[in-house]
Amino acid sequence: MSTKTAVVTGGAGFVGSHISDALKNEDWTVIVLDNLSSGKESNLSDKIELEIFDITKDNVETIFRKIKPDKIFHTAAQISVNKSTKNPFYDAKQNIIGTIKVLDAIRIIGKGIEPFVFLSTGGAIYGNTDKFPVNENTYPNPESPYAISKFSAENYVQYYRRNYSLNTSIIRPANIYGPRQDPNGEAGVVAIFIKAMLLEKKVNIFGKGDNIRDYIHVKDIVKGCILASELSYKGPINLGTGKGTTVLELFNYLSKNCNYNSSPNFIKERPSDVKSITLDCSLAQKVLNWSPNIDLEEGLKNTIKWFENYSENFN
Ligand SMILES: NC(=O)c1ccc[n+]([C@@H]2O[C@H](COP(=O)([O-])OP(=O)(O)OC[C@H]3O[C@@H](n4cnc5c(N)ncnc54)[C@H](O)[C@@H]3O)[C@@H](O)[C@H]2O)c1
């Protein structure tokens, strides 16, 4: 029986469920707090406890007093850039107010229930820049309400760290892909493309397909988050590969491996999407001794395999 307990907010989602699995494998008791707005109970392995809980509405202090966590990973969020432009109020409530509620509960209870690891975004926060890979010294230039809310939440994390000596870490991941990513959402191009290809549906590409992204496998992100929780580095840390792939290159690679023969449908670019971004991860290498292990082709192949087995659940 494990004596250490971790809380993963948003743990029924894509990244949170993989963090929960990794902690479970290290013998932690894992309790997920999730309102299932985009997460699913089926993402959770056995022995991971789910509390259906909304961080913006329910009493975070009360549940933390009950659970007495030794570590908190805060992944709960609204993650769609497009949704954030349509409903910035909802986005700010989940991403800013939700984060303050978690931080403030830690402050009230006092030391002993951190480290606290916050999942920010590296893919969106830096905005449009012509010089990349981007490192953490580049001041964020958030272009969408989603990126603004994430940057704002980061500032609250820093405020609580400075003023209440909380043991916090901030992770800025690039574009994450892998098993369990929601193929029905508006974020997660790899999952969206694979689903459309396996169902032989038309694939939409925004703009000309020349936007560049830094795709990183979820398992590499999980490894970085867990290392960060053991270290408490005060500034934000990028996690990515530093390598850029255009959307069209991604489409071509996935088509070949999904036996998909149709051409894509090019549709109007979305103004809030960042044009091109890759992340410089030398800081993560230096302070966390972290580097990505899974190369893109191998990671995409295992993700396709996972979706082939999952495809009966497509709706
Ligand atoms: N997926 C990516 O490419 C990516 C890239 C950079 C950063 N991130 C960050 O990583 C984190 C996880 O993203 P994901 O891709 O796993 O998204 P996801 O939508 O799969 O997971 C988010 C989880 O949070 C839950 N949630 C949302 N609002 C909540 C609330 N008010 N109370 C409780 N639970 C709530 C959802 O039900 C879901 O399970 C997010 O903070 C996101 O901003 C993701």
The ligand as an SDF file (V2000), in Angstrom:
LIG
                    3D

 44 48  0  0  0  0  0  0  0  0999 V2000
   -2.6370   18.8390  -25.7230 N   0  0  0  0  0  0  0  0  0  0  0  0
   -1.6860   19.7020  -26.0140 C   0  0  0  0  0  0  0  0  0  0  0  0
   -1.1300   19.7210  -27.1320 O   0  0  0  0  0  0  0  0  0  0  0  0
   -1.2150   20.7140  -24.9730 C   0  0  0  0  0  0  0  0  0  0  0  0
   -0.1390   21.5240  -25.3060 C   0  0  0  0  0  0  0  0  0  0  0  0
    0.3140   22.4370  -24.3650 C   0  0  0  0  0  0  0  0  0  0  0  0
   -0.2930   22.5090  -23.1260 C   0  0  0  0  0  0  0  0  0  0  0  0
   -1.3450   21.6990  -22.8200 N   0  0  0  0  0  0  0  0  0  0  0  0
   -1.9540   21.8190  -21.4970 C   0  0  0  0  0  0  0  0  0  0  0  0
   -1.9800   20.5340  -20.9060 O   0  0  0  0  0  0  0  0  0  0  0  0
   -3.1360   20.4110  -20.0830 C   0  0  0  0  0  0  0  0  0  0  0  0
   -3.9110   19.1570  -20.4360 C   0  0  0  0  0  0  0  0  0  0  0  0
   -4.3480   19.2440  -21.7890 O   0  0  0  0  0  0  0  0  0  0  0  0
   -5.0540   18.0020  -22.5150 P   0  0  0  0  0  0  0  0  0  0  0  0
   -4.6220   18.0270  -23.9210 O   0  0  0  0  0  0  0  0  0  0  0  0
   -4.8740   16.8060  -21.6750 O   0  0  0  0  0  0  0  0  0  0  0  0
   -6.5720   18.4750  -22.4700 O   0  0  0  0  0  0  0  0  0  0  0  0
   -7.8860   17.6420  -22.0790 P   0  0  0  0  0  0  0  0  0  0  0  0
   -9.0480   18.4900  -22.4920 O   0  0  0  0  0  0  0  0  0  0  0  0
   -7.7940   16.2530  -22.5870 O   0  0  0  0  0  0  0  0  0  0  0  0
   -7.7750   17.6050  -20.4980 O   0  0  0  0  0  0  0  0  0  0  0  0
   -8.2450   18.6440  -19.6620 C   0  0  0  0  0  0  0  0  0  0  0  0
   -9.0100   17.9820  -18.5350 C   0  0  0  0  0  0  0  0  0  0  0  0
   -9.4570   18.9940  -17.6250 O   0  0  0  0  0  0  0  0  0  0  0  0
  -10.7950   18.7160  -17.2580 C   0  0  0  0  0  0  0  0  0  0  0  0
  -11.3880   19.9860  -16.8340 N   0  0  0  0  0  0  0  0  0  0  0  0
  -11.6250   21.0850  -17.5900 C   0  0  0  0  0  0  0  0  0  0  0  0
  -12.1810   22.0470  -16.8380 N   0  0  0  0  0  0  0  0  0  0  0  0
  -12.2740   21.5640  -15.5720 C   0  0  0  0  0  0  0  0  0  0  0  0
  -12.7800   22.0870  -14.3510 C   0  0  0  0  0  0  0  0  0  0  0  0
  -13.3090   23.3120  -14.2650 N   0  0  0  0  0  0  0  0  0  0  0  0
  -12.7200   21.2970  -13.2330 N   0  0  0  0  0  0  0  0  0  0  0  0
  -12.1920   20.0440  -13.2990 C   0  0  0  0  0  0  0  0  0  0  0  0
  -11.7340   19.4880  -14.4320 N   0  0  0  0  0  0  0  0  0  0  0  0
  -11.7660   20.2420  -15.5630 C   0  0  0  0  0  0  0  0  0  0  0  0
  -11.4260   18.1170  -18.4960 C   0  0  0  0  0  0  0  0  0  0  0  0
  -12.5970   17.3480  -18.2420 O   0  0  0  0  0  0  0  0  0  0  0  0
  -10.2810   17.2410  -19.0040 C   0  0  0  0  0  0  0  0  0  0  0  0
  -10.3200   15.9530  -18.4420 O   0  0  0  0  0  0  0  0  0  0  0  0
   -3.9320   21.6930  -20.2530 C   0  0  0  0  0  0  0  0  0  0  0  0
   -3.6680   22.5370  -19.1640 O   0  0  0  0  0  0  0  0  0  0  0  0
   -3.3980   22.2770  -21.5460 C   0  0  0  0  0  0  0  0  0  0  0  0
   -3.5200   23.6790  -21.5550 O   0  0  0  0  0  0  0  0  0  0  0  0
   -1.8250   20.7890  -23.7220 C   0  0  0  0  0  0  0  0  0  0  0  0
  1  2  1  0
  2  3  2  0
  2  4  1  0
  4  5  1  0
  4 44  2  0
  5  6  2  0
  6  7  1  0
  7  8  2  0
  8  9  1  0
  8 44  1  0
  9 10  1  0
  9 42  1  0
 10 11  1  0
 11 12  1  0
 11 40  1  0
 12 13  1  0
 13 14  1  0
 14 15  2  0
 14 16  1  0
 14 17  1  0
 17 18  1  0
 18 19  2  0
 18 20  1  0
 18 21  1  0
 21 22  1  0
 22 23  1  0
 23 24  1  0
 23 38  1  0
 24 25  1  0
 25 26  1  0
 25 36  1  0
 26 27  1  0
 26 35  1  0
 27 28  2  0
 28 29  1  0
 29 30  1  0
 29 35  2  0
 30 31  1  0
 30 32  2  0
 32 33  1  0
 33 34  2  0
 34 35  1  0
 36 37  1  0
 36 38  1  0
 38 39  1  0
 40 41  1  0
 40 42  1  0
 42 43  1  0
M  CHG  2   8   1  16  -1
M  END
$$$$
